Amino acid sequence: MGVEPSMNEGYSDVLDSIASSSPTPGGGSVAALTLAHAHSLAMMVARLTEGRERWKDGHDAAASTLASSVDGLRSALLLAERDAEAFDGVMLAFRMPRGSPTEVEERKQSIYSATLEAANTPLKTAKEAVTLLCSLTELARYGNSNALTDLAAAAELANSAAYIAGLNVRINTDSIESDEIDEIDFQIESLITQSTGAIEDIRGIISGRLGW
């Protein structure tokens, strides 16, 4: 019989990395990791719902969640890495030489490109978080009632992931101006509005089913 891995195996290394004095991984990576946890919990609830006659009304929602969250989990983990890489890219751009007009211009363009990437990465995290959150409504309504608080946790984590990612978008877009940046700001504002509406709906559904 195999030995079950400890929950802390490898996990504490990630937390130690976040807790270090290095600026990466930081909030953007944590947003993506939060989304990964949301996907994991959503899949757990789906698996506790699928194939059980009592929860047959939730089978379609469970199947849909599993179909999307398997890839969603992988994507979230990649986004956690990409976010750290994007921030490191910004720092490298700021360290570029500026001893001549040509170097100054090259540095300026590099900072812009790196900052744009640093904003777009958490924007993608926010998009994926909102997509997951909005998809959980039917599972909240018809999924296994014994796992409703787990589904609630998944929804709250997805909402938090979107909000945290939004903060990281804005801290980057605040530093530069362009039409591209304006579009990113518009998108993140819309995503946060969607997330807020979706989490309120899911909270209401779950509270109603639990009688709270």
C-alpha positions as CSV (number, residue, x, y, z in Angstrom):
1,M,0.0,0.0,0.0
2,G,1.4,3.4,-1.0
3,V,2.0,6.1,1.6
4,E,-0.3,9.1,1.2
5,P,1.7,12.3,0.7
6,S,1.5,14.8,3.5
7,M,-0.6,17.9,2.7
8,N,2.5,19.9,3.6
9,E,4.8,18.1,1.2
10,G,6.0,20.7,-1.2
11,Y,3.3,23.1,-0.2
12,S,5.3,24.7,2.6
13,D,8.1,25.4,0.0
14,V,5.7,27.4,-2.0
15,L,4.5,29.4,1.1
16,D,8.1,29.9,2.1
17,S,8.9,31.3,-1.3
18,I,6.0,33.7,-1.0
19,A,7.0,34.7,2.5
20,S,10.6,35.5,1.4
21,S,12.0,39.0,1.0
22,S,11.9,38.5,-2.8
23,P,9.1,40.5,-4.5
24,T,8.2,37.4,-6.5
25,P,6.1,35.4,-6.2
26,G,3.8,38.1,-5.0
27,G,0.1,39.1,-5.1
28,G,-0.4,38.3,-8.8
29,S,1.0,34.8,-8.4
30,V,-1.1,34.3,-5.2
31,A,-4.2,35.4,-7.2
32,A,-3.5,32.6,-9.7
33,L,-2.8,30.1,-6.9
34,T,-6.1,31.1,-5.2
35,L,-7.8,30.4,-8.5
36,A,-6.1,27.0,-8.6
37,H,-7.6,26.2,-5.2
38,A,-11.0,27.3,-6.4
39,H,-10.8,24.9,-9.4
40,S,-9.7,22.1,-7.1
41,L,-12.6,22.5,-4.7
42,A,-15.1,22.9,-7.6
43,M,-13.9,19.6,-9.0
44,M,-14.2,17.9,-5.6
45,V,-17.9,19.0,-5.4
46,A,-18.5,18.0,-9.0
47,R,-17.1,14.5,-8.2
48,L,-19.3,14.2,-5.1
49,T,-22.3,15.1,-7.3
50,E,-21.7,13.1,-10.5
51,G,-23.2,9.6,-10.7
52,R,-25.3,9.9,-7.6
53,E,-29.0,9.5,-8.2
54,R,-30.0,11.8,-5.4
55,W,-28.1,14.7,-7.2
56,K,-29.1,13.8,-10.8
57,D,-30.3,17.4,-11.4
58,G,-26.7,18.4,-10.8
59,H,-25.0,15.9,-13.1
60,D,-24.8,18.2,-16.1
61,A,-23.3,21.0,-14.0
62,A,-20.9,18.6,-12.4
63,A,-19.8,17.3,-15.8
64,S,-19.3,20.8,-17.1
65,T,-17.3,21.8,-14.1
66,L,-15.0,18.8,-14.5
67,A,-14.6,19.4,-18.2
68,S,-13.5,23.0,-17.7
69,S,-11.6,22.9,-14.4
70,V,-9.1,20.2,-15.3
71,D,-7.6,22.5,-17.8
72,G,-8.4,25.6,-15.7
73,L,-6.3,24.2,-12.8
74,R,-3.3,23.7,-15.1
75,S,-3.8,27.2,-16.6
76,A,-3.9,28.8,-13.1
77,L,-0.7,27.2,-12.1
78,L,1.0,28.4,-15.3
79,L,-0.3,31.9,-14.6
80,A,1.2,31.9,-11.2
81,E,4.6,31.3,-12.8
82,R,4.0,33.7,-15.6
83,D,3.1,36.5,-13.2
84,A,6.4,36.2,-11.4
85,E,8.2,36.1,-14.7
86,A,6.3,39.2,-15.9
87,F,7.3,41.2,-12.8
88,D,10.9,40.1,-13.1
89,G,10.7,41.4,-16.7
90,V,9.7,44.8,-15.5
91,M,12.5,45.0,-13.0
92,L,15.0,44.0,-15.7
93,A,13.7,46.7,-18.0
94,F,14.1,49.4,-15.3
95,R,17.7,48.3,-14.8
96,M,18.6,48.9,-18.5
97,P,21.3,51.5,-19.2
98,R,20.3,55.0,-20.0
99,G,23.6,56.7,-20.8
100,S,22.6,57.8,-24.3
101,P,19.4,59.0,-26.0
102,T,19.2,55.6,-27.8
103,E,19.5,53.7,-24.6
104,V,16.9,55.9,-22.9
105,E,14.4,55.2,-25.7
106,E,15.2,51.5,-25.7
107,R,14.7,51.4,-22.0
108,K,11.4,53.3,-22.2
109,Q,10.0,50.9,-24.8
110,S,11.2,47.9,-22.8
111,I,9.5,49.2,-19.6
112,Y,6.3,49.8,-21.6
113,S,6.3,46.3,-23.1
114,A,7.2,44.6,-19.8
115,T,4.6,46.6,-17.9
116,L,2.0,45.7,-20.4
117,E,2.8,42.0,-20.0
118,A,2.7,42.5,-16.2
119,A,-0.8,43.9,-16.5
120,N,-2.1,41.4,-19.1
121,T,-1.1,38.3,-17.0
122,P,-3.3,39.1,-13.9
123,L,-6.0,40.3,-16.4
124,K,-6.0,36.7,-17.7
125,T,-6.2,35.4,-14.2
126,A,-9.2,37.6,-13.5
127,K,-10.9,36.5,-16.7
128,E,-10.4,32.8,-15.8
129,A,-11.6,33.4,-12.2
130,V,-14.8,35.1,-13.4
131,T,-15.4,32.4,-15.9
132,L,-15.2,29.8,-13.2
133,L,-17.2,31.7,-10.7
134,C,-20.1,32.3,-13.2
135,S,-20.1,28.6,-14.1
136,L,-20.7,27.5,-10.5
137,T,-24.2,28.8,-10.3
138,E,-25.9,25.6,-11.4
139,L,-23.6,23.4,-9.3
140,A,-24.5,25.6,-6.3
141,R,-28.2,25.2,-7.1
142,Y,-28.2,21.4,-7.8
143,G,-25.0,19.9,-6.5
144,N,-24.5,17.6,-3.6
145,S,-25.8,19.5,-0.6
146,N,-23.4,17.8,1.8
147,A,-20.6,19.7,0.0
148,L,-22.3,23.1,-0.3
149,T,-19.8,24.8,2.0
150,D,-17.0,23.5,-0.1
151,L,-18.7,24.9,-3.2
152,A,-19.1,28.2,-1.3
153,A,-15.4,28.1,-0.6
154,A,-14.6,27.6,-4.3
155,A,-16.8,30.5,-5.3
156,E,-15.3,32.8,-2.6
157,L,-11.8,31.8,-3.7
158,A,-12.6,32.5,-7.4
159,N,-14.1,35.9,-6.4
160,S,-11.0,36.7,-4.3
161,A,-8.7,35.6,-7.2
162,A,-10.5,38.0,-9.5
163,Y,-10.3,40.9,-7.0
164,I,-6.6,40.3,-6.2
165,A,-5.7,40.0,-9.8
166,G,-7.5,43.2,-10.5
167,L,-5.4,45.0,-7.9
168,N,-2.3,43.7,-9.7
169,V,-3.6,44.9,-13.1
170,R,-4.2,48.4,-11.7
171,I,-0.9,48.8,-10.0
172,N,0.7,48.2,-13.4
173,T,-1.6,50.3,-15.5
174,D,-1.4,53.2,-13.2
175,S,2.3,53.8,-14.2
176,I,1.8,54.2,-18.0
177,E,-0.7,55.6,-20.4
178,S,-1.9,54.3,-23.8
179,D,-5.0,53.1,-25.6
180,E,-4.0,49.6,-24.8
181,I,-3.8,50.4,-21.1
182,D,-7.2,52.1,-21.2
183,E,-8.7,49.0,-22.7
184,I,-7.1,46.8,-20.0
185,D,-8.6,49.1,-17.3
186,F,-12.0,48.9,-18.9
187,Q,-11.8,45.1,-19.0
188,I,-10.8,44.7,-15.4
189,E,-13.5,47.0,-14.2
190,S,-16.1,45.0,-16.1
191,L,-14.7,41.7,-14.7
192,I,-14.8,42.9,-11.1
193,T,-18.4,44.0,-11.6
194,Q,-19.3,40.6,-13.1
195,S,-17.5,38.8,-10.2
196,T,-19.3,40.9,-7.6
197,G,-22.7,40.0,-9.1
198,A,-21.9,36.4,-9.5
199,I,-20.7,35.8,-6.0
200,E,-23.8,37.6,-4.6
201,D,-26.0,35.2,-6.6
202,I,-24.1,32.1,-5.5
203,R,-24.2,33.3,-1.8
204,G,-27.9,33.7,-2.1
205,I,-28.4,30.2,-3.6
206,I,-26.2,28.5,-1.1
207,S,-27.7,30.3,1.9
208,G,-31.2,29.4,0.7
209,R,-30.3,25.7,0.3
210,L,-28.7,25.6,3.8
211,G,-31.5,27.6,5.4
212,W,-29.1,30.2,6.7
